[in-house]
Amino acid sequence: MEKIEKILDKIRTYLQMDGGNVEFVSFDDKTGAVKIKLQGACAHCPISDFTLKNLIEQELKSAMPEINSVEAI
């Protein structure tokens, strides 16, 4: 979805400052689940769960109420 990509583009800027990145994989409009892939430094970072829940998921949910969850694969 284009809207998800635009939101991730804003977040991506911050992740890239630390050598990381995020890739949009899919959105299930029936369940409201977004799947992403953390890349670079974010893929193995000890605080990647924090980044996922407190940055990526929070930003996506606040911009798109139809999103119920964000999962890193």
PDB file with one MODEL, atoms N, CA, C and O in Angstrom:
MODEL        1
ATOM      1  N   MET A   1       0.828  -1.191   0.000  1.00  0.00           N
ATOM      2  CA  MET A   1       0.000   0.000   0.000  1.00  0.00           C
ATOM      3  C   MET A   1       0.870   1.251   0.000  1.00  0.00           C
ATOM      4  O   MET A   1       1.872   1.337   0.709  1.00  0.00           O
ATOM      5  N   GLU A   2       0.471   2.182  -0.787  1.00  0.00           N
ATOM      6  CA  GLU A   2       1.244   3.410  -0.941  1.00  0.00           C
ATOM      7  C   GLU A   2       1.323   4.220   0.354  1.00  0.00           C
ATOM      8  O   GLU A   2       2.366   4.796   0.662  1.00  0.00           O
ATOM      9  N   LYS A   3       0.233   4.266   1.107  1.00  0.00           N
ATOM     10  CA  LYS A   3       0.220   5.046   2.348  1.00  0.00           C
ATOM     11  C   LYS A   3       1.195   4.457   3.369  1.00  0.00           C
ATOM     12  O   LYS A   3       1.902   5.194   4.055  1.00  0.00           O
ATOM     13  N   ILE A   4       1.230   3.137   3.464  1.00  0.00           N
ATOM     14  CA  ILE A   4       2.165   2.479   4.384  1.00  0.00           C
ATOM     15  C   ILE A   4       3.598   2.802   3.969  1.00  0.00           C
ATOM     16  O   ILE A   4       4.435   3.116   4.816  1.00  0.00           O
ATOM     17  N   GLU A   5       3.880   2.726   2.680  1.00  0.00           N
ATOM     18  CA  GLU A   5       5.228   3.029   2.180  1.00  0.00           C
ATOM     19  C   GLU A   5       5.636   4.462   2.513  1.00  0.00           C
ATOM     20  O   GLU A   5       6.788   4.708   2.869  1.00  0.00           O
ATOM     21  N   LYS A   6       4.712   5.404   2.402  1.00  0.00           N
ATOM     22  CA  LYS A   6       5.024   6.804   2.714  1.00  0.00           C
ATOM     23  C   LYS A   6       5.373   6.977   4.189  1.00  0.00           C
ATOM     24  O   LYS A   6       6.294   7.717   4.534  1.00  0.00           O
ATOM     25  N   ILE A   7       4.636   6.294   5.050  1.00  0.00           N
ATOM     26  CA  ILE A   7       4.916   6.361   6.488  1.00  0.00           C
ATOM     27  C   ILE A   7       6.271   5.726   6.778  1.00  0.00           C
ATOM     28  O   ILE A   7       7.071   6.271   7.538  1.00  0.00           O
ATOM     29  N   LEU A   8       6.521   4.573   6.170  1.00  0.00           N
ATOM     30  CA  LEU A   8       7.801   3.895   6.378  1.00  0.00           C
ATOM     31  C   LEU A   8       8.962   4.722   5.834  1.00  0.00           C
ATOM     32  O   LEU A   8      10.064   4.662   6.379  1.00  0.00           O
ATOM     33  N   ASP A   9       8.739   5.484   4.781  1.00  0.00           N
ATOM     34  CA  ASP A   9       9.796   6.354   4.249  1.00  0.00           C
ATOM     35  C   ASP A   9      10.241   7.371   5.290  1.00  0.00           C
ATOM     36  O   ASP A   9      11.430   7.671   5.395  1.00  0.00           O
ATOM     37  N   LYS A  10       9.299   7.902   6.056  1.00  0.00           N
ATOM     38  CA  LYS A  10       9.641   8.856   7.117  1.00  0.00           C
ATOM     39  C   LYS A  10      10.454   8.172   8.217  1.00  0.00           C
ATOM     40  O   LYS A  10      11.441   8.723   8.705  1.00  0.00           O
ATOM     41  N   ILE A  11      10.031   6.969   8.601  1.00  0.00           N
ATOM     42  CA  ILE A  11      10.718   6.209   9.646  1.00  0.00           C
ATOM     43  C   ILE A  11      12.089   5.752   9.156  1.00  0.00           C
ATOM     44  O   ILE A  11      13.063   5.758   9.909  1.00  0.00           O
ATOM     45  N   ARG A  12      12.150   5.364   7.910  1.00  0.00           N
ATOM     46  CA  ARG A  12      13.378   4.839   7.298  1.00  0.00           C
ATOM     47  C   ARG A  12      14.544   5.821   7.462  1.00  0.00           C
ATOM     48  O   ARG A  12      15.683   5.398   7.659  1.00  0.00           O
ATOM     49  N   THR A  13      14.271   7.100   7.383  1.00  0.00           N
ATOM     50  CA  THR A  13      15.310   8.120   7.538  1.00  0.00           C
ATOM     51  C   THR A  13      16.026   7.965   8.873  1.00  0.00           C
ATOM     52  O   THR A  13      17.254   8.037   8.931  1.00  0.00           O
ATOM     53  N   TYR A  14      15.271   7.753   9.942  1.00  0.00           N
ATOM     54  CA  TYR A  14      15.861   7.588  11.272  1.00  0.00           C
ATOM     55  C   TYR A  14      16.619   6.275  11.384  1.00  0.00           C
ATOM     56  O   TYR A  14      17.702   6.230  11.967  1.00  0.00           O
ATOM     57  N   LEU A  15      16.065   5.220  10.835  1.00  0.00           N
ATOM     58  CA  LEU A  15      16.727   3.919  10.899  1.00  0.00           C
ATOM     59  C   LEU A  15      18.049   3.938  10.136  1.00  0.00           C
ATOM     60  O   LEU A  15      19.034   3.346  10.579  1.00  0.00           O
ATOM     61  N   GLN A  16      18.070   4.605   9.010  1.00  0.00           N
ATOM     62  CA  GLN A  16      19.274   4.652   8.185  1.00  0.00           C
ATOM     63  C   GLN A  16      20.401   5.425   8.856  1.00  0.00           C
ATOM     64  O   GLN A  16      21.570   5.203   8.539  1.00  0.00           O
ATOM     65  N   MET A  17      20.077   6.325   9.773  1.00  0.00           N
ATOM     66  CA  MET A  17      21.111   7.050  10.517  1.00  0.00           C
ATOM     67  C   MET A  17      21.959   6.095  11.350  1.00  0.00           C
ATOM     68  O   MET A  17      23.126   6.373  11.627  1.00  0.00           O
ATOM     69  N   ASP A  18      21.372   4.974  11.747  1.00  0.00           N
ATOM     70  CA  ASP A  18      22.085   3.977  12.550  1.00  0.00           C
ATOM     71  C   ASP A  18      22.437   2.738  11.738  1.00  0.00           C
ATOM     72  O   ASP A  18      22.765   1.699  12.311  1.00  0.00           O
ATOM     73  N   GLY A  19      22.373   2.833  10.419  1.00  0.00           N
ATOM     74  CA  GLY A  19      22.756   1.709   9.568  1.00  0.00           C
ATOM     75  C   GLY A  19      21.671   0.679   9.354  1.00  0.00           C
ATOM     76  O   GLY A  19      21.950  -0.428   8.892  1.00  0.00           O
ATOM     77  N   GLY A  20      20.431   1.023   9.682  1.00  0.00           N
ATOM     78  CA  GLY A  20      19.317   0.087   9.520  1.00  0.00           C
ATOM     79  C   GLY A  20      18.379   0.496   8.408  1.00  0.00           C
ATOM     80  O   GLY A  20      18.583   1.502   7.727  1.00  0.00           O
ATOM     81  N   ASN A  21      17.345  -0.311   8.242  1.00  0.00           N
ATOM     82  CA  ASN A  21      16.332  -0.030   7.231  1.00  0.00           C
ATOM     83  C   ASN A  21      15.108  -0.883   7.532  1.00  0.00           C
ATOM     84  O   ASN A  21      15.154  -1.774   8.381  1.00  0.00           O
ATOM     85  N   VAL A  22      14.020  -0.605   6.834  1.00  0.00           N
ATOM     86  CA  VAL A  22      12.797  -1.382   6.977  1.00  0.00           C
ATOM     87  C   VAL A  22      12.202  -1.584   5.589  1.00  0.00           C
ATOM     88  O   VAL A  22      12.183  -0.668   4.766  1.00  0.00           O
ATOM     89  N   GLU A  23      11.718  -2.792   5.345  1.00  0.00           N
ATOM     90  CA  GLU A  23      11.086  -3.128   4.068  1.00  0.00           C
ATOM     91  C   GLU A  23       9.640  -3.538   4.320  1.00  0.00           C
ATOM     92  O   GLU A  23       9.373  -4.388   5.169  1.00  0.00           O
ATOM     93  N   PHE A  24       8.711  -2.939   3.587  1.00  0.00           N
ATOM     94  CA  PHE A  24       7.307  -3.329   3.658  1.00  0.00           C
ATOM     95  C   PHE A  24       7.136  -4.636   2.902  1.00  0.00           C
ATOM     96  O   PHE A  24       7.570  -4.761   1.757  1.00  0.00           O
ATOM     97  N   VAL A  25       6.493  -5.626   3.557  1.00  0.00           N
ATOM     98  CA  VAL A  25       6.284  -6.933   2.934  1.00  0.00           C
ATOM     99  C   VAL A  25       4.832  -7.103   2.513  1.00  0.00           C
ATOM    100  O   VAL A  25       4.550  -7.411   1.355  1.00  0.00           O
ATOM    101  N   SER A  26       3.894  -6.900   3.464  1.00  0.00           N
ATOM    102  CA  SER A  26       2.490  -7.111   3.106  1.00  0.00           C
ATOM    103  C   SER A  26       1.556  -6.445   4.107  1.00  0.00           C
ATOM    104  O   SER A  26       1.946  -6.093   5.220  1.00  0.00           O
ATOM    105  N   PHE A  27       0.303  -6.285   3.671  1.00  0.00           N
ATOM    106  CA  PHE A  27      -0.775  -5.811   4.534  1.00  0.00           C
ATOM    107  C   PHE A  27      -1.992  -6.675   4.265  1.00  0.00           C
ATOM    108  O   PHE A  27      -2.428  -6.814   3.122  1.00  0.00           O
ATOM    109  N   ASP A  28      -2.537  -7.257   5.327  1.00  0.00           N
ATOM    110  CA  ASP A  28      -3.749  -8.075   5.225  1.00  0.00           C
ATOM    111  C   ASP A  28      -4.921  -7.209   5.667  1.00  0.00           C
ATOM    112  O   ASP A  28      -5.083  -6.936   6.856  1.00  0.00           O
ATOM    113  N   ASP A  29      -5.736  -6.780   4.711  1.00  0.00           N
ATOM    114  CA  ASP A  29      -6.839  -5.876   5.058  1.00  0.00           C
ATOM    115  C   ASP A  29      -7.946  -6.556   5.846  1.00  0.00           C
ATOM    116  O   ASP A  29      -8.788  -5.869   6.425  1.00  0.00           O
ATOM    117  N   LYS A  30      -7.974  -7.878   5.886  1.00  0.00           N
ATOM    118  CA  LYS A  30      -8.981  -8.595   6.684  1.00  0.00           C
ATOM    119  C   LYS A  30      -8.625  -8.595   8.164  1.00  0.00           C
ATOM    120  O   LYS A  30      -9.500  -8.454   9.018  1.00  0.00           O
ATOM    121  N   THR A  31      -7.333  -8.753   8.467  1.00  0.00           N
ATOM    122  CA  THR A  31      -6.901  -8.810   9.863  1.00  0.00           C
ATOM    123  C   THR A  31      -6.267  -7.505  10.343  1.00  0.00           C
ATOM    124  O   THR A  31      -6.115  -7.293  11.546  1.00  0.00           O
ATOM    125  N   GLY A  32      -5.902  -6.643   9.416  1.00  0.00           N
ATOM    126  CA  GLY A  32      -5.229  -5.400   9.776  1.00  0.00           C
ATOM    127  C   GLY A  32      -3.769  -5.594  10.125  1.00  0.00           C
ATOM    128  O   GLY A  32      -3.171  -4.745  10.785  1.00  0.00           O
ATOM    129  N   ALA A  33      -3.184  -6.708   9.688  1.00  0.00           N
ATOM    130  CA  ALA A  33      -1.798  -7.033  10.017  1.00  0.00           C
ATOM    131  C   ALA A  33      -0.838  -6.561   8.931  1.00  0.00           C
ATOM    132  O   ALA A  33      -1.036  -6.820   7.744  1.00  0.00           O
ATOM    133  N   VAL A  34       0.200  -5.868   9.367  1.00  0.00           N
ATOM    134  CA  VAL A  34       1.273  -5.434   8.478  1.00  0.00           C
ATOM    135  C   VAL A  34       2.491  -6.299   8.770  1.00  0.00           C
ATOM    136  O   VAL A  34       2.819  -6.551   9.929  1.00  0.00           O
ATOM    137  N   LYS A  35       3.153  -6.747   7.720  1.00  0.00           N
ATOM    138  CA  LYS A  35       4.406  -7.490   7.876  1.00  0.00           C
ATOM    139  C   LYS A  35       5.517  -6.658   7.261  1.00  0.00           C
ATOM    140  O   LYS A  35       5.401  -6.138   6.152  1.00  0.00           O
ATOM    141  N   ILE A  36       6.602  -6.552   8.027  1.00  0.00           N
ATOM    142  CA  ILE A  36       7.767  -5.803   7.578  1.00  0.00           C
ATOM    143  C   ILE A  36       9.007  -6.663   7.781  1.00  0.00           C
ATOM    144  O   ILE A  36       8.969  -7.695   8.452  1.00  0.00           O
ATOM    145  N   LYS A  37      10.091  -6.218   7.193  1.00  0.00           N
ATOM    146  CA  LYS A  37      11.374  -6.877   7.401  1.00  0.00           C
ATOM    147  C   LYS A  37      12.376  -5.809   7.822  1.00  0.00           C
ATOM    148  O   LYS A  37      12.614  -4.845   7.095  1.00  0.00           O
ATOM    149  N   LEU A  38      12.957  -5.991   9.001  1.00  0.00           N
ATOM    150  CA  LEU A  38      14.002  -5.087   9.460  1.00  0.00           C
ATOM    151  C   LEU A  38      15.302  -5.492   8.783  1.00  0.00           C
ATOM    152  O   LEU A  38      15.608  -6.680   8.677  1.00  0.00           O
ATOM    153  N   GLN A  39      16.063  -4.511   8.328  1.00  0.00           N
ATOM    154  CA  GLN A  39      17.267  -4.794   7.567  1.00  0.00           C
ATOM    155  C   GLN A  39      18.468  -4.063   8.142  1.00  0.00           C
ATOM    156  O   GLN A  39      18.333  -3.168   8.976  1.00  0.00           O
ATOM    157  N   GLY A  40      19.642  -4.461   7.681  1.00  0.00           N
ATOM    158  CA  GLY A  40      20.877  -3.821   8.117  1.00  0.00           C
ATOM    159  C   GLY A  40      21.081  -3.982   9.609  1.00  0.00           C
ATOM    160  O   GLY A  40      20.842  -5.054  10.165  1.00  0.00           O
ATOM    161  N   ALA A  41      21.523  -2.919  10.255  1.00  0.00           N
ATOM    162  CA  ALA A  41      21.793  -2.964  11.689  1.00  0.00           C
ATOM    163  C   ALA A  41      20.543  -3.290  12.498  1.00  0.00           C
ATOM    164  O   ALA A  41      20.646  -3.854  13.588  1.00  0.00           O
ATOM    165  N   CYS A  42      19.370  -2.946  11.983  1.00  0.00           N
ATOM    166  CA  CYS A  42      18.116  -3.210  12.699  1.00  0.00           C
ATOM    167  C   CYS A  42      17.775  -4.702  12.764  1.00  0.00           C
ATOM    168  O   CYS A  42      17.055  -5.136  13.663  1.00  0.00           O
ATOM    169  N   ALA A  43      18.282  -5.470  11.830  1.00  0.00           N
ATOM    170  CA  ALA A  43      17.932  -6.890  11.761  1.00  0.00           C
ATOM    171  C   ALA A  43      18.404  -7.664  12.988  1.00  0.00           C
ATOM    172  O   ALA A  43      17.749  -8.618  13.407  1.00  0.00           O
ATOM    173  N   HIS A  44      19.532  -7.260  13.566  1.00  0.00           N
ATOM    174  CA  HIS A  44      20.096  -8.009  14.696  1.00  0.00           C
ATOM    175  C   HIS A  44      20.321  -7.137  15.926  1.00  0.00           C
ATOM    176  O   HIS A  44      21.032  -7.527  16.852  1.00  0.00           O
ATOM    177  N   CYS A  45      19.724  -5.983  15.928  1.00  0.00           N
ATOM    178  CA  CYS A  45      19.896  -5.042  17.028  1.00  0.00           C
ATOM    179  C   CYS A  45      19.162  -5.538  18.278  1.00  0.00           C
ATOM    180  O   CYS A  45      18.043  -6.040  18.173  1.00  0.00           O
ATOM    181  N   PRO A  46      19.775  -5.406  19.455  1.00  0.00           N
ATOM    182  CA  PRO A  46      19.111  -5.853  20.681  1.00  0.00           C
ATOM    183  C   PRO A  46      17.848  -5.063  21.030  1.00  0.00           C
ATOM    184  O   PRO A  46      17.024  -5.536  21.812  1.00  0.00           O
ATOM    185  N   ILE A  47      17.688  -3.873  20.463  1.00  0.00           N
ATOM    186  CA  ILE A  47      16.465  -3.112  20.743  1.00  0.00           C
ATOM    187  C   ILE A  47      15.519  -3.078  19.543  1.00  0.00           C
ATOM    188  O   ILE A  47      14.689  -2.176  19.431  1.00  0.00           O
ATOM    189  N   SER A  48      15.641  -4.049  18.655  1.00  0.00           N
ATOM    190  CA  SER A  48      14.774  -4.071  17.470  1.00  0.00           C
ATOM    191  C   SER A  48      13.303  -4.234  17.846  1.00  0.00           C
ATOM    192  O   SER A  48      12.432  -3.695  17.165  1.00  0.00           O
ATOM    193  N   ASP A  49      13.014  -4.972  18.924  1.00  0.00           N
ATOM    194  CA  ASP A  49      11.619  -5.103  19.371  1.00  0.00           C
ATOM    195  C   ASP A  49      11.063  -3.750  19.812  1.00  0.00           C
ATOM    196  O   ASP A  49       9.912  -3.420  19.528  1.00  0.00           O
ATOM    197  N   PHE A  50      11.884  -2.980  20.502  1.00  0.00           N
ATOM    198  CA  PHE A  50      11.487  -1.636  20.923  1.00  0.00           C
ATOM    199  C   PHE A  50      11.215  -0.760  19.700  1.00  0.00           C
ATOM    200  O   PHE A  50      10.212  -0.048  19.649  1.00  0.00           O
ATOM    201  N   THR A  51      12.106  -0.817  18.728  1.00  0.00           N
ATOM    202  CA  THR A  51      11.939  -0.047  17.488  1.00  0.00           C
ATOM    203  C   THR A  51      10.659  -0.447  16.779  1.00  0.00           C
ATOM    204  O   THR A  51       9.917   0.404  16.289  1.00  0.00           O
ATOM    205  N   LEU A  52      10.404  -1.742  16.725  1.00  0.00           N
ATOM    206  CA  LEU A  52       9.209  -2.244  16.050  1.00  0.00           C
ATOM    207  C   LEU A  52       7.942  -1.740  16.733  1.00  0.00           C
ATOM    208  O   LEU A  52       7.066  -1.183  16.073  1.00  0.00           O
ATOM    209  N   LYS A  53       7.837  -1.928  18.033  1.00  0.00           N
ATOM    210  CA  LYS A  53       6.608  -1.600  18.760  1.00  0.00           C
ATOM    211  C   LYS A  53       6.439  -0.109  19.034  1.00  0.00           C
ATOM    212  O   LYS A  53       5.340   0.427  18.889  1.00  0.00           O
ATOM    213  N   ASN A  54       7.513   0.559  19.425  1.00  0.00           N
ATOM    214  CA  ASN A  54       7.401   1.944  19.878  1.00  0.00           C
ATOM    215  C   ASN A  54       7.674   2.989  18.808  1.00  0.00           C
ATOM    216  O   ASN A  54       7.446   4.178  19.034  1.00  0.00           O
ATOM    217  N   LEU A  55       8.145   2.578  17.677  1.00  0.00           N
ATOM    218  CA  LEU A  55       8.341   3.535  16.591  1.00  0.00           C
ATOM    219  C   LEU A  55       7.500   3.135  15.382  1.00  0.00           C
ATOM    220  O   LEU A  55       6.582   3.855  14.989  1.00  0.00           O
ATOM    221  N   ILE A  56       7.815   2.003  14.806  1.00  0.00           N
ATOM    222  CA  ILE A  56       7.161   1.605  13.557  1.00  0.00           C
ATOM    223  C   ILE A  56       5.672   1.337  13.755  1.00  0.00           C
ATOM    224  O   ILE A  56       4.838   1.919  13.062  1.00  0.00           O
ATOM    225  N   GLU A  57       5.337   0.461  14.697  1.00  0.00           N
ATOM    226  CA  GLU A  57       3.922   0.120  14.908  1.00  0.00           C
ATOM    227  C   GLU A  57       3.121   1.335  15.362  1.00  0.00           C
ATOM    228  O   GLU A  57       2.010   1.563  14.883  1.00  0.00           O
ATOM    229  N   GLN A  58       3.671   2.098  16.266  1.00  0.00           N
ATOM    230  CA  GLN A  58       2.962   3.275  16.781  1.00  0.00           C
ATOM    231  C   GLN A  58       2.680   4.287  15.667  1.00  0.00           C
ATOM    232  O   GLN A  58       1.574   4.821  15.582  1.00  0.00           O
ATOM    233  N   GLU A  59       3.662   4.549  14.824  1.00  0.00           N
ATOM    234  CA  GLU A  59       3.475   5.500  13.721  1.00  0.00           C
ATOM    235  C   GLU A  59       2.436   4.997  12.724  1.00  0.00           C
ATOM    236  O   GLU A  59       1.575   5.757  12.282  1.00  0.00           O
ATOM    237  N   LEU A  60       2.518   3.716  12.372  1.00  0.00           N
ATOM    238  CA  LEU A  60       1.563   3.162  11.410  1.00  0.00           C
ATOM    239  C   LEU A  60       0.141   3.176  11.963  1.00  0.00           C
ATOM    240  O   LEU A  60      -0.796   3.566  11.267  1.00  0.00           O
ATOM    241  N   LYS A  61      -0.017   2.750  13.214  1.00  0.00           N
ATOM    242  CA  LYS A  61      -1.355   2.701  13.813  1.00  0.00           C
ATOM    243  C   LYS A  61      -1.966   4.094  13.977  1.00  0.00           C
ATOM    244  O   LYS A  61      -3.169   4.269  13.783  1.00  0.00           O
ATOM    245  N   SER A  62      -1.152   5.072  14.328  1.00  0.00           N
ATOM    246  CA  SER A  62      -1.711   6.414  14.520  1.00  0.00           C
ATOM    247  C   SER A  62      -2.140   7.028  13.188  1.00  0.00           C
ATOM    248  O   SER A  62      -3.090   7.810  13.148  1.00  0.00           O
ATOM    249  N   ALA A  63      -1.459   6.687  12.115  1.00  0.00           N
ATOM    250  CA  ALA A  63      -1.811   7.228  10.804  1.00  0.00           C
ATOM    251  C   ALA A  63      -2.906   6.429  10.107  1.00  0.00           C
ATOM    252  O   ALA A  63      -3.643   6.957   9.275  1.00  0.00           O
ATOM    253  N   MET A  64      -3.002   5.150  10.457  1.00  0.00           N
ATOM    254  CA  MET A  64      -3.959   4.259   9.784  1.00  0.00           C
ATOM    255  C   MET A  64      -4.667   3.384  10.826  1.00  0.00           C
ATOM    256  O   MET A  64      -4.159   2.317  11.170  1.00  0.00           O
ATOM    257  N   PRO A  65      -5.808   3.806  11.325  1.00  0.00           N
ATOM    258  CA  PRO A  65      -6.528   3.058  12.361  1.00  0.00           C
ATOM    259  C   PRO A  65      -6.892   1.626  11.957  1.00  0.00           C
ATOM    260  O   PRO A  65      -7.154   0.790  12.822  1.00  0.00           O
ATOM    261  N   GLU A  66      -6.909   1.341  10.667  1.00  0.00           N
ATOM    262  CA  GLU A  66      -7.246  -0.006  10.214  1.00  0.00           C
ATOM    263  C   GLU A  66      -6.123  -1.015  10.471  1.00  0.00           C
ATOM    264  O   GLU A  66      -6.322  -2.220  10.314  1.00  0.00           O
ATOM    265  N   ILE A  67      -4.951  -0.526  10.865  1.00  0.00           N
ATOM    266  CA  ILE A  67      -3.842  -1.421  11.199  1.00  0.00           C
ATOM    267  C   ILE A  67      -3.990  -1.867  12.644  1.00  0.00           C
ATOM    268  O   ILE A  67      -4.103  -1.044  13.552  1.00  0.00           O
ATOM    269  N   ASN A  68      -3.989  -3.181  12.847  1.00  0.00           N
ATOM    270  CA  ASN A  68      -4.126  -3.757  14.187  1.00  0.00           C
ATOM    271  C   ASN A  68      -2.807  -4.255  14.754  1.00  0.00           C
ATOM    272  O   ASN A  68      -2.619  -4.270  15.970  1.00  0.00           O
ATOM    273  N   SER A  69      -1.897  -4.660  13.883  1.00  0.00           N
ATOM    274  CA  SER A  69      -0.625  -5.192  14.359  1.00  0.00           C
ATOM    275  C   SER A  69       0.446  -5.018  13.293  1.00  0.00           C
ATOM    276  O   SER A  69       0.160  -4.905  12.101  1.00  0.00           O
ATOM    277  N   VAL A  70       1.694  -5.001  13.765  1.00  0.00           N
ATOM    278  CA  VAL A  70       2.845  -4.948  12.873  1.00  0.00           C
ATOM    279  C   VAL A  70       3.793  -6.046  13.321  1.00  0.00           C
ATOM    280  O   VAL A  70       4.151  -6.132  14.495  1.00  0.00           O
ATOM    281  N   GLU A  71       4.192  -6.877  12.382  1.00  0.00           N
ATOM    282  CA  GLU A  71       5.039  -8.029  12.689  1.00  0.00           C
ATOM    283  C   GLU A  71       6.288  -7.988  11.825  1.00  0.00           C
ATOM    284  O   GLU A  71       6.216  -7.763  10.617  1.00  0.00           O
ATOM    285  N   ALA A  72       7.436  -8.208  12.458  1.00  0.00           N
ATOM    286  CA  ALA A  72       8.691  -8.327  11.716  1.00  0.00           C
ATOM    287  C   ALA A  72       8.886  -9.791  11.347  1.00  0.00           C
ATOM    288  O   ALA A  72       8.748 -10.681  12.186  1.00  0.00           O
ATOM    289  N   ILE A  73       9.207 -10.025  10.091  1.00  0.00           N
ATOM    290  CA  ILE A  73       9.442 -11.411   9.648  1.00  0.00           C
ATOM    291  C   ILE A  73      10.890 -11.597   9.256  1.00  0.00           C
ATOM    292  O   ILE A  73      11.287 -12.692   8.857  1.00  0.00           O
TER     293      ILE A  73
ENDMDL
END
